[in-house]
Amino acid sequence: MAKVTKAVILTAGFGTRFLPITKSIPKEMLPVVDKPIIQFVVEELVEAGIKDIIFIVSPYKQAIRDYFSPHPTLEAILKKSGKENEFSEVKKISTLANFSFICQKQTRGTGDAILTARAFVGNKPFLVLFGDDFIVAKPSRTKQLIEAFEKYQASVLGSIETKNPEDGARYGFVVGQLVSRGIFKIERLVEKPGVGKAPSSLAVVSGYVFTPEIFAALKKAQKKIGTKRELHYIDGLNILQKVQPIYALKFQNARYYDTGNKLGYLKTVVEFGLKNKDFGVEFRKFLQKLTRK
């Protein structure tokens, strides 16, 4: 039985929805209290047993590489000043997993980004996550995806249920047949059908397991599309579906944090601020006072 041991995190986008701050700071590095968004993604993978993680980055996202690399000078200063907790926190970041970085020189879509990871992945199934959103679930999103893959030995797309008409312009949607609890065999994939035009209530969100056959399918789609538009991962899946089944997993016991847009990001920061053990109570009092004005 094939095992999932590697993960690819897509981070090469320009983050235009957050300009001008993302001109110099990657949106994946925006803080949720004291931790960047992308660290939530990495820690989830590590908790699920993934040891090898590759970041697909653009030439303008050196900050991500720096963050997950050792910082001997800072570590020495923290150690010397007796800040043991801070030293441990900084030290562990670079040792969470085996990190690699591949530069996508031009942002040509998610499908092109996945293709750049082919040499790293090899002929094995692999996870794909985005670096600008995350899901908190029990068991974790990654564990649920791996469990579904191990059961069906096929590509699995993570999804959530939504009946918001606006989401038709934000997510891809799947139409499929329920085969077990929370698992659908996909019959049709539609990328961002438009407001009020979703063909189902099952929206595809960040978190997938792909079989290695996705690379040949993406190459085939790339030849067909040429330079007309960006290559999306769904282009490859629509081809792959003709030769092997693809499944959608509706995440169980899950909370999706769409930190890739401003309002979703602000909601996430407030929620995690309220949960903070050091100042959550005081922060709640502040918000209550603020909303009474």
C-alpha positions as protocol buffer text, in pm:
chain_id: "A"
residue {
  index: 1
  type: MET
  ca { x: 0 y: 0 z: 0 }
}
residue {
  index: 2
  type: ALA
  ca { x: 136 y: 342 z: -99 }
}
residue {
  index: 3
  type: LYS
  ca { x: 198 y: 578 z: 193 }
}
residue {
  index: 4
  type: VAL
  ca { x: 183 y: 957 z: 203 }
}
residue {
  index: 5
  type: THR
  ca { x: 511 y: 1089 z: 345 }
}
residue {
  index: 6
  type: LYS
  ca { x: 566 y: 1422 z: 167 }
}
residue {
  index: 7
  type: ALA
  ca { x: 378 y: 1751 z: 146 }
}
residue {
  index: 8
  type: VAL
  ca { x: 387 y: 2046 z: -92 }
}
residue {
  index: 9
  type: ILE
  ca { x: 279 y: 2391 z: 32 }
}
residue {
  index: 10
  type: LEU
  ca { x: 185 y: 2643 z: -236 }
}
residue {
  index: 11
  type: THR
  ca { x: 296 y: 2998 z: -151 }
}
residue {
  index: 12
  type: ALA
  ca { x: 393 y: 3161 z: -481 }
}
residue {
  index: 13
  type: GLY
  ca { x: 95 y: 3397 z: -526 }
}
residue {
  index: 14
  type: PHE
  ca { x: 133 y: 3775 z: -497 }
}
residue {
  index: 15
  type: GLY
  ca { x: -134 y: 3822 z: -230 }
}
residue {
  index: 16
  type: THR
  ca { x: -296 y: 4109 z: -419 }
}
residue {
  index: 17
  type: ARG
  ca { x: -599 y: 4113 z: -188 }
}
residue {
  index: 18
  type: PHE
  ca { x: -370 y: 4234 z: 93 }
}
residue {
  index: 19
  type: LEU
  ca { x: -180 y: 4503 z: -94 }
}
residue {
  index: 20
  type: PRO
  ca { x: 6 y: 4718 z: -15 }
}
residue {
  index: 21
  type: ILE
  ca { x: 142 y: 4520 z: 285 }
}
residue {
  index: 22
  type: THR
  ca { x: 209 y: 4213 z: 69 }
}
residue {
  index: 23
  type: LYS
  ca { x: 442 y: 4416 z: -151 }
}
residue {
  index: 24
  type: SER
  ca { x: 714 y: 4327 z: 98 }
}
residue {
  index: 25
  type: ILE
  ca { x: 557 y: 4074 z: 339 }
}
residue {
  index: 26
  type: PRO
  ca { x: 419 y: 3744 z: 204 }
}
residue {
  index: 27
  type: LYS
  ca { x: 53 y: 3701 z: 299 }
}
residue {
  index: 28
  type: GLU
  ca { x: 145 y: 3359 z: 439 }
}
residue {
  index: 29
  type: MET
  ca { x: 364 y: 3539 z: 692 }
}
residue {
  index: 30
  type: LEU
  ca { x: 90 y: 3765 z: 827 }
}
residue {
  index: 31
  type: PRO
  ca { x: 62 y: 3700 z: 1202 }
}
residue {
  index: 32
  type: VAL
  ca { x: -224 y: 3538 z: 1386 }
}
residue {
  index: 33
  type: VAL
  ca { x: -136 y: 3692 z: 1724 }
}
residue {
  index: 34
  type: ASP
  ca { x: 230 y: 3578 z: 1741 }
}
residue {
  index: 35
  type: LYS
  ca { x: 251 y: 3303 z: 1478 }
}
residue {
  index: 36
  type: PRO
  ca { x: 241 y: 3338 z: 1098 }
}
residue {
  index: 37
  type: ILE
  ca { x: -45 y: 3173 z: 910 }
}
residue {
  index: 38
  type: ILE
  ca { x: 188 y: 2930 z: 737 }
}
residue {
  index: 39
  type: GLN
  ca { x: 319 y: 2790 z: 1065 }
}
residue {
  index: 40
  type: PHE
  ca { x: -28 y: 2657 z: 1147 }
}
residue {
  index: 41
  type: VAL
  ca { x: -13 y: 2463 z: 820 }
}
residue {
  index: 42
  type: VAL
  ca { x: 335 y: 2326 z: 888 }
}
residue {
  index: 43
  type: GLU
  ca { x: 256 y: 2224 z: 1245 }
}
residue {
  index: 44
  type: GLU
  ca { x: -54 y: 2038 z: 1127 }
}
residue {
  index: 45
  type: LEU
  ca { x: 154 y: 1838 z: 879 }
}
residue {
  index: 46
  type: VAL
  ca { x: 420 y: 1759 z: 1137 }
}
residue {
  index: 47
  type: GLU
  ca { x: 159 y: 1648 z: 1391 }
}
residue {
  index: 48
  type: ALA
  ca { x: 28 y: 1404 z: 1128 }
}
residue {
  index: 49
  type: GLY
  ca { x: 373 y: 1250 z: 1083 }
}
residue {
  index: 50
  type: ILE
  ca { x: 489 y: 1430 z: 767 }
}
residue {
  index: 51
  type: LYS
  ca { x: 867 y: 1473 z: 774 }
}
residue {
  index: 52
  type: ASP
  ca { x: 945 y: 1619 z: 430 }
}
residue {
  index: 53
  type: ILE
  ca { x: 786 y: 1951 z: 331 }
}
residue {
  index: 54
  type: ILE
  ca { x: 852 y: 2154 z: 19 }
}
residue {
  index: 55
  type: PHE
  ca { x: 748 y: 2515 z: -28 }
}
residue {
  index: 56
  type: ILE
  ca { x: 672 y: 2641 z: -377 }
}
residue {
  index: 57
  type: VAL
  ca { x: 776 y: 3005 z: -351 }
}
residue {
  index: 58
  type: SER
  ca { x: 817 y: 3304 z: -580 }
}
residue {
  index: 59
  type: PRO
  ca { x: 1144 y: 3504 z: -605 }
}
residue {
  index: 60
  type: TYR
  ca { x: 984 y: 3764 z: -377 }
}
residue {
  index: 61
  type: LYS
  ca { x: 918 y: 3542 z: -79 }
}
residue {
  index: 62
  type: GLN
  ca { x: 1257 y: 3507 z: 83 }
}
residue {
  index: 63
  type: ALA
  ca { x: 1089 y: 3575 z: 418 }
}
residue {
  index: 64
  type: ILE
  ca { x: 933 y: 3226 z: 417 }
}
residue {
  index: 65
  type: ARG
  ca { x: 1269 y: 3061 z: 357 }
}
residue {
  index: 66
  type: ASP
  ca { x: 1428 y: 3275 z: 629 }
}
residue {
  index: 67
  type: TYR
  ca { x: 1155 y: 3193 z: 879 }
}
residue {
  index: 68
  type: PHE
  ca { x: 1199 y: 2817 z: 850 }
}
residue {
  index: 69
  type: SER
  ca { x: 1579 y: 2833 z: 847 }
}
residue {
  index: 70
  type: PRO
  ca { x: 1807 y: 2848 z: 1154 }
}
residue {
  index: 71
  type: HIS
  ca { x: 1887 y: 3194 z: 1295 }
}
residue {
  index: 72
  type: PRO
  ca { x: 2211 y: 3143 z: 1492 }
}
residue {
  index: 73
  type: THR
  ca { x: 2254 y: 3512 z: 1584 }
}
residue {
  index: 74
  type: LEU
  ca { x: 1906 y: 3549 z: 1731 }
}
residue {
  index: 75
  type: GLU
  ca { x: 1931 y: 3214 z: 1907 }
}
residue {
  index: 76
  type: ALA
  ca { x: 2263 y: 3313 z: 2064 }
}
residue {
  index: 77
  type: ILE
  ca { x: 2120 y: 3647 z: 2185 }
}
residue {
  index: 78
  type: LEU
  ca { x: 1814 y: 3480 z: 2339 }
}
residue {
  index: 79
  type: LYS
  ca { x: 2029 y: 3212 z: 2503 }
}
residue {
  index: 80
  type: LYS
  ca { x: 2274 y: 3466 z: 2645 }
}
residue {
  index: 81
  type: SER
  ca { x: 1996 y: 3686 z: 2784 }
}
residue {
  index: 82
  type: GLY
  ca { x: 1832 y: 3391 z: 2959 }
}
residue {
  index: 83
  type: LYS
  ca { x: 1514 y: 3396 z: 2748 }
}
residue {
  index: 84
  type: GLU
  ca { x: 1484 y: 3018 z: 2743 }
}
residue {
  index: 85
  type: ASN
  ca { x: 1118 y: 3002 z: 2634 }
}
residue {
  index: 86
  type: GLU
  ca { x: 1176 y: 3237 z: 2343 }
}
residue {
  index: 87
  type: PHE
  ca { x: 1497 y: 3050 z: 2253 }
}
residue {
  index: 88
  type: SER
  ca { x: 1310 y: 2717 z: 2244 }
}
residue {
  index: 89
  type: GLU
  ca { x: 1028 y: 2860 z: 2032 }
}
residue {
  index: 90
  type: VAL
  ca { x: 1267 y: 3008 z: 1776 }
}
residue {
  index: 91
  type: LYS
  ca { x: 1496 y: 2704 z: 1772 }
}
residue {
  index: 92
  type: LYS
  ca { x: 1220 y: 2449 z: 1709 }
}
residue {
  index: 93
  type: ILE
  ca { x: 1083 y: 2624 z: 1399 }
}
residue {
  index: 94
  type: SER
  ca { x: 1373 y: 2518 z: 1176 }
}
residue {
  index: 95
  type: THR
  ca { x: 1369 y: 2163 z: 1316 }
}
residue {
  index: 96
  type: LEU
  ca { x: 999 y: 2086 z: 1272 }
}
residue {
  index: 97
  type: ALA
  ca { x: 1063 y: 1898 z: 946 }
}
residue {
  index: 98
  type: ASN
  ca { x: 1299 y: 1863 z: 652 }
}
residue {
  index: 99
  type: PHE
  ca { x: 1228 y: 2179 z: 454 }
}
residue {
  index: 100
  type: SER
  ca { x: 1300 y: 2235 z: 85 }
}
residue {
  index: 101
  type: PHE
  ca { x: 1220 y: 2532 z: -138 }
}
residue {
  index: 102
  type: ILE
  ca { x: 1146 y: 2548 z: -510 }
}
residue {
  index: 103
  type: CYS
  ca { x: 1106 y: 2879 z: -687 }
}
residue {
  index: 104
  type: GLN
  ca { x: 816 y: 2917 z: -929 }
}
residue {
  index: 105
  type: LYS
  ca { x: 969 y: 3196 z: -1138 }
}
residue {
  index: 106
  type: GLN
  ca { x: 634 y: 3303 z: -1284 }
}
residue {
  index: 107
  type: THR
  ca { x: 295 y: 3256 z: -1121 }
}
residue {
  index: 108
  type: ARG
  ca { x: 124 y: 3042 z: -1384 }
}
residue {
  index: 109
  type: GLY
  ca { x: -140 y: 2882 z: -1165 }
}
residue {
  index: 110
  type: THR
  ca { x: -171 y: 2608 z: -906 }
}
residue {
  index: 111
  type: GLY
  ca { x: -127 y: 2335 z: -1166 }
}
residue {
  index: 112
  type: ASP
  ca { x: 207 y: 2478 z: -1277 }
}
residue {
  index: 113
  type: ALA
  ca { x: 317 y: 2515 z: -914 }
}
residue {
  index: 114
  type: ILE
  ca { x: 240 y: 2148 z: -847 }
}
residue {
  index: 115
  type: LEU
  ca { x: 436 y: 2046 z: -1157 }
}
residue {
  index: 116
  type: THR
  ca { x: 747 y: 2217 z: -1019 }
}
residue {
  index: 117
  type: ALA
  ca { x: 745 y: 1971 z: -729 }
}
residue {
  index: 118
  type: ARG
  ca { x: 763 y: 1662 z: -949 }
}
residue {
  index: 119
  type: ALA
  ca { x: 1129 y: 1582 z: -881 }
}
residue {
  index: 120
  type: PHE
  ca { x: 1078 y: 1624 z: -506 }
}
residue {
  index: 121
  type: VAL
  ca { x: 769 y: 1404 z: -493 }
}
residue {
  index: 122
  type: GLY
  ca { x: 885 y: 1125 z: -724 }
}
residue {
  index: 123
  type: ASN
  ca { x: 648 y: 839 z: -796 }
}
residue {
  index: 124
  type: LYS
  ca { x: 458 y: 859 z: -469 }
}
residue {
  index: 125
  type: PRO
  ca { x: 131 y: 1009 z: -343 }
}
residue {
  index: 126
  type: PHE
  ca { x: 168 y: 1348 z: -178 }
}
residue {
  index: 127
  type: LEU
  ca { x: -22 y: 1618 z: 7 }
}
residue {
  index: 128
  type: VAL
  ca { x: -86 y: 1967 z: -128 }
}
residue {
  index: 129
  type: LEU
  ca { x: -186 y: 2253 z: 102 }
}
residue {
  index: 130
  type: PHE
  ca { x: -199 y: 2629 z: 61 }
}
residue {
  index: 131
  type: GLY
  ca { x: 9 y: 2851 z: 286 }
}
residue {
  index: 132
  type: ASP
  ca { x: -249 y: 3125 z: 337 }
}
residue {
  index: 133
  type: ASP
  ca { x: -535 y: 2939 z: 506 }
}
residue {
  index: 134
  type: PHE
  ca { x: -575 y: 2656 z: 753 }
}
residue {
  index: 135
  type: ILE
  ca { x: -828 y: 2423 z: 910 }
}
residue {
  index: 136
  type: VAL
  ca { x: -854 y: 2319 z: 1274 }
}
residue {
  index: 137
  type: ALA
  ca { x: -1017 y: 1977 z: 1304 }
}
residue {
  index: 138
  type: LYS
  ca { x: -1026 y: 1664 z: 1521 }
}
residue {
  index: 139
  type: PRO
  ca { x: -865 y: 1454 z: 1387 }
}
residue {
  index: 140
  type: SER
  ca { x: -666 y: 1705 z: 1186 }
}
residue {
  index: 141
  type: ARG
  ca { x: -738 y: 1784 z: 822 }
}
residue {
  index: 142
  type: THR
  ca { x: -415 y: 1609 z: 721 }
}
residue {
  index: 143
  type: LYS
  ca { x: -496 y: 1295 z: 916 }
}
residue {
  index: 144
  type: GLN
  ca { x: -845 y: 1281 z: 765 }
}
residue {
  index: 145
  type: LEU
  ca { x: -702 y: 1317 z: 414 }
}
residue {
  index: 146
  type: ILE
  ca { x: -441 y: 1047 z: 469 }
}
residue {
  index: 147
  type: GLU
  ca { x: -697 y: 809 z: 616 }
}
residue {
  index: 148
  type: ALA
  ca { x: -925 y: 858 z: 315 }
}
residue {
  index: 149
  type: PHE
  ca { x: -636 y: 804 z: 74 }
}
residue {
  index: 150
  type: GLU
  ca { x: -527 y: 485 z: 250 }
}
residue {
  index: 151
  type: LYS
  ca { x: -880 y: 350 z: 221 }
}
residue {
  index: 152
  type: TYR
  ca { x: -934 y: 429 z: -149 }
}
residue {
  index: 153
  type: GLN
  ca { x: -576 y: 460 z: -284 }
}
residue {
  index: 154
  type: ALA
  ca { x: -685 y: 748 z: -504 }
}
residue {
  index: 155
  type: SER
  ca { x: -666 y: 1127 z: -513 }
}
residue {
  index: 156
  type: VAL
  ca { x: -872 y: 1297 z: -241 }
}
residue {
  index: 157
  type: LEU
  ca { x: -990 y: 1659 z: -231 }
}
residue {
  index: 158
  type: GLY
  ca { x: -1070 y: 1827 z: 99 }
}
residue {
  index: 159
  type: SER
  ca { x: -1405 y: 2004 z: 110 }
}
residue {
  index: 160
  type: ILE
  ca { x: -1654 y: 2183 z: 330 }
}
residue {
  index: 161
  type: GLU
  ca { x: -2030 y: 2226 z: 299 }
}
residue {
  index: 162
  type: THR
  ca { x: -2156 y: 2573 z: 215 }
}
residue {
  index: 163
  type: LYS
  ca { x: -2487 y: 2716 z: 99 }
}
residue {
  index: 164
  type: ASN
  ca { x: -2364 y: 3074 z: 68 }
}
residue {
  index: 165
  type: PRO
  ca { x: -2435 y: 3187 z: -291 }
}
residue {
  index: 166
  type: GLU
  ca { x: -2127 y: 3414 z: -281 }
}
residue {
  index: 167
  type: ASP
  ca { x: -1901 y: 3112 z: -241 }
}
residue {
  index: 168
  type: GLY
  ca { x: -1972 y: 3013 z: -599 }
}
residue {
  index: 169
  type: ALA
  ca { x: -1721 y: 3280 z: -701 }
}
residue {
  index: 170
  type: ARG
  ca { x: -1462 y: 3178 z: -442 }
}
residue {
  index: 171
  type: TYR
  ca { x: -1428 y: 2799 z: -456 }
}
residue {
  index: 172
  type: GLY
  ca { x: -1440 y: 2502 z: -688 }
}
residue {
  index: 173
  type: PHE
  ca { x: -1733 y: 2264 z: -635 }
}
residue {
  index: 174
  type: VAL
  ca { x: -1781 y: 1891 z: -674 }
}
residue {
  index: 175
  type: VAL
  ca { x: -2077 y: 1680 z: -773 }
}
residue {
  index: 176
  type: GLY
  ca { x: -2052 y: 1320 z: -662 }
}
residue {
  index: 177
  type: GLN
  ca { x: -2199 y: 1005 z: -515 }
}
residue {
  index: 178
  type: LEU
  ca { x: -2179 y: 944 z: -140 }
}
residue {
  index: 179
  type: VAL
  ca { x: -1983 y: 618 z: -87 }
}
residue {
  index: 180
  type: SER
  ca { x: -1922 y: 631 z: 288 }
}
residue {
  index: 181
  type: ARG
  ca { x: -1950 y: 878 z: 574 }
}
residue {
  index: 182
  type: GLY
  ca { x: -1819 y: 1210 z: 443 }
}
residue {
  index: 183
  type: ILE
  ca { x: -1666 y: 1055 z: 129 }
}
residue {
  index: 184
  type: PHE
  ca { x: -1797 y: 1125 z: -222 }
}
residue {
  index: 185
  type: LYS
  ca { x: -1685 y: 967 z: -548 }
}
residue {
  index: 186
  type: ILE
  ca { x: -1654 y: 1267 z: -777 }
}
residue {
  index: 187
  type: GLU
  ca { x: -1856 y: 1276 z: -1097 }
}
residue {
  index: 188
  type: ARG
  ca { x: -1790 y: 1638 z: -1192 }
}
residue {
  index: 189
  type: LEU
  ca { x: -1556 y: 1921 z: -1091 }
}
residue {
  index: 190
  type: VAL
  ca { x: -1639 y: 2287 z: -1152 }
}
residue {
  index: 191
  type: GLU
  ca { x: -1387 y: 2564 z: -1085 }
}
residue {
  index: 192
  type: LYS
  ca { x: -1550 y: 2880 z: -944 }
}
residue {
  index: 193
  type: PRO
  ca { x: -1887 y: 2850 z: -1120 }
}
residue {
  index: 194
  type: GLY
  ca { x: -1997 y: 3200 z: -1017 }
}
residue {
  index: 195
  type: VAL
  ca { x: -2228 y: 3362 z: -761 }
}
residue {
  index: 196
  type: GLY
  ca { x: -2538 y: 3150 z: -712 }
}
residue {
  index: 197
  type: LYS
  ca { x: -2424 y: 2895 z: -972 }
}
residue {
  index: 198
  type: ALA
  ca { x: -2268 y: 2625 z: -753 }
}
residue {
  index: 199
  type: PRO
  ca { x: -2379 y: 2279 z: -873 }
}
residue {
  index: 200
  type: SER
  ca { x: -2372 y: 2141 z: -517 }
}
residue {
  index: 201
  type: SER
  ca { x: -2306 y: 2248 z: -160 }
}
residue {
  index: 202
  type: LEU
  ca { x: -1965 y: 2077 z: -149 }
}
residue {
  index: 203
  type: ALA
  ca { x: -1690 y: 2336 z: -191 }
}
residue {
  index: 204
  type: VAL
  ca { x: -1329 y: 2232 z: -245 }
}
residue {
  index: 205
  type: VAL
  ca { x: -1092 y: 2405 z: -3 }
}
residue {
  index: 206
  type: SER
  ca { x: -727 y: 2378 z: 89 }
}
residue {
  index: 207
  type: GLY
  ca { x: -601 y: 2024 z: 144 }
}
residue {
  index: 208
  type: TYR
  ca { x: -555 y: 1746 z: -112 }
}
residue {
  index: 209
  type: VAL
  ca { x: -381 y: 1413 z: -159 }
}
residue {
  index: 210
  type: PHE
  ca { x: -274 y: 1349 z: -517 }
}
residue {
  index: 211
  type: THR
  ca { x: -148 y: 1029 z: -675 }
}
residue {
  index: 212
  type: PRO
  ca { x: 168 y: 1075 z: -887 }
}
residue {
  index: 213
  type: GLU
  ca { x: -39 y: 1032 z: -1204 }
}
residue {
  index: 214
  type: ILE
  ca { x: -150 y: 1393 z: -1153 }
}
residue {
  index: 215
  type: PHE
  ca { x: 177 y: 1509 z: -1311 }
}
residue {
  index: 216
  type: ALA
  ca { x: 112 y: 1342 z: -1647 }
}
residue {
  index: 217
  type: ALA
  ca { x: -245 y: 1472 z: -1640 }
}
residue {
  index: 218
  type: LEU
  ca { x: -127 y: 1828 z: -1571 }
}
residue {
  index: 219
  type: LYS
  ca { x: 129 y: 1805 z: -1852 }
}
residue {
  index: 220
  type: LYS
  ca { x: -144 y: 1695 z: -2090 }
}
residue {
  index: 221
  type: ALA
  ca { x: -369 y: 1980 z: -1975 }
}
residue {
  index: 222
  type: GLN
  ca { x: -80 y: 2224 z: -2010 }
}
residue {
  index: 223
  type: LYS
  ca { x: -29 y: 2132 z: -2376 }
}
residue {
  index: 224
  type: LYS
  ca { x: -399 y: 2178 z: -2443 }
}
residue {
  index: 225
  type: ILE
  ca { x: -425 y: 2516 z: -2267 }
}
residue {
  index: 226
  type: GLY
  ca { x: -95 y: 2656 z: -2389 }
}
residue {
  index: 227
  type: THR
  ca { x: -62 y: 3024 z: -2301 }
}
residue {
  index: 228
  type: LYS
  ca { x: -435 y: 3101 z: -2306 }
}
residue {
  index: 229
  type: ARG
  ca { x: -461 y: 3113 z: -1926 }
}
residue {
  index: 230
  type: GLU
  ca { x: -310 y: 2981 z: -1602 }
}
residue {
  index: 231
  type: LEU
  ca { x: -297 y: 2607 z: -1541 }
}
residue {
  index: 232
  type: HIS
  ca { x: -521 y: 2505 z: -1249 }
}
residue {
  index: 233
  type: TYR
  ca { x: -495 y: 2180 z: -1056 }
}
residue {
  index: 234
  type: ILE
  ca { x: -856 y: 2106 z: -1155 }
}
residue {
  index: 235
  type: ASP
  ca { x: -746 y: 2099 z: -1521 }
}
residue {
  index: 236
  type: GLY
  ca { x: -528 y: 1802 z: -1437 }
}
residue {
  index: 237
  type: LEU
  ca { x: -794 y: 1635 z: -1225 }
}
residue {
  index: 238
  type: ASN
  ca { x: -1050 y: 1653 z: -1505 }
}
residue {
  index: 239
  type: ILE
  ca { x: -809 y: 1455 z: -1721 }
}
residue {
  index: 240
  type: LEU
  ca { x: -701 y: 1219 z: -1443 }
}
residue {
  index: 241
  type: GLN
  ca { x: -1064 y: 1139 z: -1365 }
}
residue {
  index: 242
  type: LYS
  ca { x: -1096 y: 965 z: -1700 }
}
residue {
  index: 243
  type: VAL
  ca { x: -846 y: 695 z: -1598 }
}
residue {
  index: 244
  type: GLN
  ca { x: -888 y: 666 z: -1220 }
}
residue {
  index: 245
  type: PRO
  ca { x: -1147 y: 761 z: -957 }
}
residue {
  index: 246
  type: ILE
  ca { x: -1116 y: 1079 z: -753 }
}
residue {
  index: 247
  type: TYR
  ca { x: -1285 y: 1137 z: -418 }
}
residue {
  index: 248
  type: ALA
  ca { x: -1396 y: 1434 z: -212 }
}
residue {
  index: 249
  type: LEU
  ca { x: -1371 y: 1431 z: 166 }
}
residue {
  index: 250
  type: LYS
  ca { x: -1604 y: 1652 z: 365 }
}
residue {
  index: 251
  type: PHE
  ca { x: -1396 y: 1743 z: 667 }
}
residue {
  index: 252
  type: GLN
  ca { x: -1545 y: 1632 z: 999 }
}
residue {
  index: 253
  type: ASN
  ca { x: -1538 y: 1835 z: 1322 }
}
residue {
  index: 254
  type: ALA
  ca { x: -1363 y: 2112 z: 1132 }
}
residue {
  index: 255
  type: ARG
  ca { x: -1332 y: 2490 z: 1146 }
}
residue {
  index: 256
  type: TYR
  ca { x: -1206 y: 2654 z: 826 }
}
residue {
  index: 257
  type: TYR
  ca { x: -1001 y: 2973 z: 865 }
}
residue {
  index: 258
  type: ASP
  ca { x: -1000 y: 3153 z: 530 }
}
residue {
  index: 259
  type: THR
  ca { x: -712 y: 3386 z: 611 }
}
residue {
  index: 260
  type: GLY
  ca { x: -652 y: 3450 z: 243 }
}
residue {
  index: 261
  type: ASN
  ca { x: -897 y: 3741 z: 247 }
}
residue {
  index: 262
  type: LYS
  ca { x: -905 y: 4049 z: 471 }
}
residue {
  index: 263
  type: LEU
  ca { x: -1229 y: 3985 z: 656 }
}
residue {
  index: 264
  type: GLY
  ca { x: -1151 y: 3618 z: 713 }
}
residue {
  index: 265
  type: TYR
  ca { x: -805 y: 3712 z: 837 }
}
residue {
  index: 266
  type: LEU
  ca { x: -939 y: 3971 z: 1084 }
}
residue {
  index: 267
  type: LYS
  ca { x: -1198 y: 3727 z: 1217 }
}
residue {
  index: 268
  type: THR
  ca { x: -924 y: 3469 z: 1271 }
}
residue {
  index: 269
  type: VAL
  ca { x: -698 y: 3711 z: 1456 }
}
residue {
  index: 270
  type: VAL
  ca { x: -983 y: 3814 z: 1687 }
}
residue {
  index: 271
  type: GLU
  ca { x: -1085 y: 3453 z: 1756 }
}
residue {
  index: 272
  type: PHE
  ca { x: -730 y: 3345 z: 1841 }
}
residue {
  index: 273
  type: GLY
  ca { x: -676 y: 3660 z: 2044 }
}
residue {
  index: 274
  type: LEU
  ca { x: -978 y: 3570 z: 2257 }
}
residue {
  index: 275
  type: LYS
  ca { x: -835 y: 3221 z: 2311 }
}
residue {
  index: 276
  type: ASN
  ca { x: -496 y: 3349 z: 2423 }
}
residue {
  index: 277
  type: LYS
  ca { x: -423 y: 3237 z: 2780 }
}
residue {
  index: 278
  type: ASP
  ca { x: -216 y: 3546 z: 2860 }
}
residue {
  index: 279
  type: PHE
  ca { x: -452 y: 3824 z: 2755 }
}
residue {
  index: 280
  type: GLY
  ca { x: -769 y: 3664 z: 2618 }
}
residue {
  index: 281
  type: VAL
  ca { x: -987 y: 3774 z: 2911 }
}
residue {
  index: 282
  type: GLU
  ca { x: -866 y: 4133 z: 2892 }
}
residue {
  index: 283
  type: PHE
  ca { x: -903 y: 4135 z: 2513 }
}
residue {
  index: 284
  type: ARG
  ca { x: -1265 y: 4020 z: 2545 }
}
residue {
  index: 285
  type: LYS
  ca { x: -1337 y: 4303 z: 2787 }
}
residue {
  index: 286
  type: PHE
  ca { x: -1185 y: 4548 z: 2541 }
}
residue {
  index: 287
  type: LEU
  ca { x: -1400 y: 4420 z: 2256 }
}
residue {
  index: 288
  type: GLN
  ca { x: -1713 y: 4431 z: 2468 }
}
residue {
  index: 289
  type: LYS
  ca { x: -1639 y: 4789 z: 2567 }
}
residue {
  index: 290
  type: LEU
  ca { x: -1565 y: 4879 z: 2206 }
}
residue {
  index: 291
  type: THR
  ca { x: -1889 y: 4732 z: 2072 }
}
residue {
  index: 292
  type: ARG
  ca { x: -2096 y: 4920 z: 2331 }
}
residue {
  index: 293
  type: LYS
  ca { x: -1987 y: 5253 z: 2188 }
}
